């Protein structure tokens, strides 16, 4: 047997193996092929093409899978950030509701102490409206009717509006009410505006540290050059957020359109 015959015989022996390998990659004999007949190729040609282009296809598929995995992870992370933001906003809204409610209740207490029925009813209506507009279902405060009395001097409302510490600080609030009652007894001829001025003066004398300029630290922090020695930072600032809160703030700023770090600092639940 000459060399040509030997090669032909070897080719015939290898043909089943070639076809078997080709089948594993999708090749079919002509009689089983269901595509365009012009595109059918013998097993050896099919394998050659597959071995040439398969690595490229595999690499492209791997790159596509990586992009899909990354996009899936980013979507999951965004969903978590949005969920965390909804919780944060809900807590901030609850605190705003509680502050507004406390201010109205304090104003109503003053009206009761002065037998000011008109102001009491007005504040009561404001409380009911606040409860109605709030999303959670809340139990309304029982309404208390008081005997009719002459309307109190509007100086009381003006004084409460000017002295926000009266509603925001429970210690100062209780002290001011006690002093007002005491001055009303001990100085019956004193005008309401003068009595309230005396109340404020006495409260400031007893708690001077609570009446320091609240903008002093903030102004220093803003005006001081970056990196300067001794730069003061506002107590409620991004720099003073706990690490986990900073992380959450950064995520919100990056994910929520229009949300800024100062928004987070303003609504963060500080422990002091």
C-alpha positions as a printed NumPy array, in Angstrom:
array([[  0.   ,   0.   ,   0.   ],
       [  1.506,   3.287,  -1.07 ],
       [  1.525,   6.505,   1.002],
       [ -1.6  ,   7.972,  -0.639],
       [ -3.598,   4.881,   0.146],
       [ -2.344,   4.892,   3.748],
       [ -3.406,   8.505,   4.233],
       [ -6.843,   7.832,   2.748],
       [ -7.295,   4.821,   5.02 ],
       [ -6.258,   6.862,   8.069],
       [ -8.69 ,   9.575,   7.068],
       [-11.517,   7.067,   6.826],
       [-10.596,   5.684,  10.269],
       [-10.594,   9.162,  11.818],
       [-13.798,  10.284,  10.143],
       [-16.152,   8.827,  12.803],
       [-14.114,  10.563,  15.54 ],
       [-14.23 ,  13.88 ,  13.668],
       [-17.982,  13.607,  13.164],
       [-18.495,  12.686,  16.823],
       [-16.52 ,  15.761,  17.94 ],
       [-18.412,  17.922,  15.469],
       [-21.756,  16.631,  16.702],
       [-20.939,  17.74 ,  20.259],
       [-20.632,  21.277,  18.912],
       [-23.847,  21.235,  16.885],
       [-22.803,  19.75 ,  13.541],
       [-25.212,  17.436,  11.717],
       [-24.77 ,  15.211,   8.648],
       [-26.286,  16.566,   5.449],
       [-29.28 ,  14.229,   5.686],
       [-30.081,  15.612,   9.183],
       [-29.258,  19.253,   8.412],
       [-32.352,  21.487,   8.484],
       [-30.777,  24.791,   7.537],
       [-29.814,  26.322,   4.225],
       [-28.145,  23.483,   2.244],
       [-25.644,  25.972,   0.847],
       [-24.372,  26.597,   4.381],
       [-23.76 ,  22.953,   5.269],
       [-20.114,  22.027,   5.791],
       [-18.333,  18.677,   6.233],
       [-17.432,  17.772,   9.804],
       [-13.744,  18.661,   9.442],
       [-14.518,  22.133,   8.042],
       [-17.133,  22.697,  10.722],
       [-14.61 ,  21.795,  13.443],
       [-11.96 ,  24.052,  11.966],
       [-14.358,  26.994,  11.921],
       [-15.585,  26.199,  15.451],
       [-12.05 ,  25.98 ,  16.816],
       [-11.274,  29.329,  15.204],
       [-14.308,  31.288,  16.297],
       [-15.428,  29.481,  19.46 ],
       [-12.812,  31.07 ,  21.78 ],
       [-13.893,  34.513,  20.562],
       [-17.551,  33.664,  21.153],
       [-16.779,  32.262,  24.598],
       [-14.852,  35.413,  25.561],
       [-17.651,  37.648,  24.314],
       [-20.188,  35.598,  26.218],
       [-18.077,  35.8  ,  29.369],
       [-17.788,  39.587,  29.025],
       [-21.552,  39.827,  28.541],
       [-22.178,  37.7  ,  31.632],
       [-19.858,  39.937,  33.651],
       [-21.742,  43.037,  32.513],
       [-25.064,  41.432,  33.38 ],
       [-23.784,  40.435,  36.839],
       [-22.462,  43.947,  37.453],
       [-25.726,  45.546,  36.324],
       [-27.712,  43.148,  38.517],
       [-25.549,  44.003,  41.532],
       [-25.912,  47.735,  40.849],
       [-29.7  ,  47.424,  40.581],
       [-29.841,  45.467,  43.846],
       [-27.669,  48.093,  45.542],
       [-29.843,  50.914,  44.182],
       [-32.984,  49.183,  45.451],
       [-31.409,  48.904,  48.901],
       [-30.377,  52.567,  48.861],
       [-33.903,  53.613,  47.87 ],
       [-35.361,  51.463,  50.643],
       [-32.948,  52.992,  53.183],
       [-33.789,  56.472,  51.909],
       [-37.529,  55.86 ,  52.303],
       [-36.923,  54.784,  55.916],
       [-34.734,  57.843,  56.555],
       [-37.286,  60.221,  55.024],
       [-40.095,  58.573,  56.974],
       [-38.253,  59.014,  60.276],
       [-37.437,  62.632,  59.41 ],
       [-41.1  ,  63.276,  58.609],
       [-42.121,  61.694,  61.909],
       [-39.699,  63.925,  63.833],
       [-40.988,  67.011,  61.998],
       [-44.539,  66.01 ,  62.912],
       [-43.587,  65.533,  66.555],
       [-41.831,  68.928,  66.685],
       [-44.821,  70.689,  65.156],
       [-47.187,  68.862,  67.501],
       [-45.063,  69.788,  70.542],
       [-45.085,  73.457,  69.524],
       [-48.857,  73.482,  69.125],
       [-49.415,  71.67 ,  72.428],
       [-47.16 ,  74.167,  74.204],
       [-49.088,  77.036,  72.655],
       [-52.358,  75.423,  73.7  ],
       [-51.068,  75.005,  77.279],
       [-50.317,  78.725,  77.407],
       [-53.834,  79.48 ,  76.163],
       [-55.304,  77.224,  78.863],
       [-53.201,  78.849,  81.583],
       [-54.559,  82.248,  80.523],
       [-58.14 ,  81.028,  79.98 ],
       [-57.844,  82.121,  76.349],
       [-60.696,  80.146,  74.775],
       [-60.332,  81.582,  71.275],
       [-56.624,  80.783,  71.023],
       [-57.237,  77.347,  72.552],
       [-59.861,  76.502,  69.916],
       [-57.687,  77.819,  67.08 ],
       [-54.681,  75.766,  68.201],
       [-56.9  ,  72.735,  68.669],
       [-58.043,  73.077,  65.063],
       [-54.428,  73.325,  63.935],
       [-53.57 ,  70.151,  65.864],
       [-56.481,  68.299,  64.269],
       [-55.38 ,  69.452,  60.813],
       [-51.799,  68.388,  61.51 ],
       [-52.993,  64.936,  62.568],
       [-55.216,  64.685,  59.506],
       [-52.396,  65.515,  57.098],
       [-49.916,  63.119,  58.675],
       [-49.759,  59.711,  56.971],
       [-49.711,  57.436,  60.045],
       [-52.989,  57.038,  61.898],
       [-52.615,  58.805,  65.219],
       [-54.811,  59.025,  68.262],
       [-56.038,  62.586,  68.641],
       [-55.545,  64.428,  71.893],
       [-58.816,  64.794,  73.821],
       [-60.207,  68.273,  73.527],
       [-60.592,  70.248,  76.71 ],
       [-63.09 ,  73.071,  76.87 ],
       [-62.41 ,  75.998,  79.176],
       [-64.72 ,  78.776,  80.37 ],
       [-65.017,  81.823,  78.188],
       [-62.635,  84.617,  79.029],
       [-61.457,  87.876,  77.527],
       [-58.952,  87.351,  74.735],
       [-55.385,  87.443,  75.989],
       [-52.883,  90.05 ,  74.834],
       [-51.437,  89.056,  71.4  ],
       [-48.034,  89.709,  72.91 ],
       [-48.116,  86.098,  74.141],
       [-48.309,  84.682,  70.619],
       [-45.622,  87.068,  69.422],
       [-43.354,  86.168,  72.345],
       [-43.705,  82.415,  71.682],
       [-42.916,  82.94 ,  68.001],
       [-39.846,  85.042,  68.804],
       [-38.516,  82.667,  71.476],
       [-38.344,  79.307,  69.747],
       [-36.495,  77.765,  72.689],
       [-39.809,  77.86 ,  74.582],
       [-41.156,  75.031,  72.407],
       [-37.909,  73.23 ,  71.56 ],
       [-36.316,  72.873,  75.   ],
       [-38.445,  71.072,  77.649],
       [-36.312,  72.339,  80.565],
       [-36.545,  75.966,  79.481],
       [-40.221,  75.521,  78.631],
       [-41.137,  74.287,  82.111],
       [-39.005,  76.933,  83.795],
       [-40.598,  79.715,  81.744],
       [-44.108,  78.541,  82.61 ],
       [-43.251,  78.368,  86.31 ],
       [-41.66 ,  81.817,  86.254],
       [-44.612,  83.296,  84.374],
       [-47.031,  81.926,  86.964],
       [-44.815,  83.197,  89.794],
       [-44.455,  86.692,  88.305],
       [-48.19 ,  86.836,  87.652],
       [-48.794,  86.206,  91.36 ],
       [-46.005,  88.382,  92.739],
       [-46.348,  91.274,  90.275],
       [-50.07 ,  91.494,  89.447],
       [-49.784,  94.989,  87.948],
       [-47.103,  94.052,  85.44 ],
       [-48.056,  94.235,  81.762],
       [-47.999,  90.897,  79.933],
       [-45.223,  91.982,  77.569],
       [-43.099,  93.207,  80.516],
       [-43.788,  90.004,  82.452],
       [-42.731,  87.845,  79.514],
       [-39.604,  89.954,  79.084],
       [-38.803,  89.339,  82.747],
       [-39.383,  85.59 ,  82.237],
       [-36.947,  85.516,  79.325],
       [-34.339,  87.526,  81.23 ],
       [-34.512,  85.155,  84.212],
       [-34.341,  82.042,  82.017],
       [-31.278,  83.449,  80.235],
       [-29.656,  84.288,  83.562],
       [-30.079,  80.723,  84.808],
       [-29.061,  79.001,  81.564],
       [-26.661,  81.359,  79.741],
       [-24.988,  78.454,  77.923],
       [-28.238,  77.676,  76.099],
       [-28.412,  81.157,  74.607],
       [-24.993,  81.331,  72.976],
       [-25.021,  82.338,  69.325],
       [-26.139,  79.119,  67.543],
       [-24.572,  80.333,  64.283],
       [-21.145,  81.014,  65.726],
       [-19.689,  77.584,  65.146],
       [-21.319,  77.266,  61.729],
       [-20.05 ,  80.669,  60.636],
       [-16.531,  79.812,  61.801],
       [-16.616,  76.514,  59.958],
       [-17.702,  78.22 ,  56.745],
       [-15.36 ,  81.188,  56.887],
       [-12.217,  79.371,  58.03 ],
       [ -9.887,  78.377,  55.169],
       [ -9.827,  74.668,  54.38 ],
       [ -7.146,  72.893,  56.37 ],
       [ -6.475,  75.873,  58.642],
       [ -5.287,  75.213,  62.166],
       [ -7.986,  75.404,  64.82 ],
       [-10.858,  75.306,  62.325],
       [-14.106,  74.785,  64.219],
       [-16.724,  72.46 ,  62.814],
       [-20.429,  72.897,  63.491],
       [-21.714,  70.368,  65.992],
       [-24.36 ,  69.14 ,  63.581],
       [-22.253,  68.722,  60.464],
       [-21.209,  66.078,  57.973],
       [-17.813,  65.829,  59.687],
       [-19.47 ,  64.827,  62.968],
       [-21.706,  62.13 ,  61.511],
       [-20.945,  58.566,  62.666],
       [-19.143,  56.43 ,  60.029],
       [-22.271,  54.457,  59.1  ],
       [-24.287,  57.664,  58.773],
       [-21.618,  59.19 ,  56.501],
       [-21.74 ,  56.06 ,  54.359],
       [-25.527,  56.292,  54.075],
       [-25.321,  60.03 ,  53.334],
       [-22.797,  59.45 ,  50.541],
       [-25.023,  56.787,  48.977],
       [-28.098,  59.032,  49.114],
       [-26.217,  61.954,  47.552],
       [-24.914,  59.688,  44.778],
       [-28.244,  57.963,  44.088],
       [-31.062,  60.434,  44.883],
       [-31.344,  63.303,  42.336],
       [-31.119,  66.71 ,  44.006],
       [-30.33 ,  65.298,  47.456],
       [-27.439,  67.04 ,  49.226],
       [-25.299,  66.235,  52.249],
       [-26.766,  69.199,  54.128],
       [-30.23 ,  67.686,  53.652],
       [-29.065,  64.534,  55.409],
       [-27.369,  66.512,  58.199],
       [-30.533,  68.562,  58.722],
       [-32.816,  65.533,  58.995],
       [-30.402,  63.19 ,  60.78 ],
       [-31.53 ,  62.093,  64.232],
       [-28.783,  63.576,  66.42 ],
       [-28.551,  62.157,  69.918],
       [-28.117,  65.47 ,  71.734]])
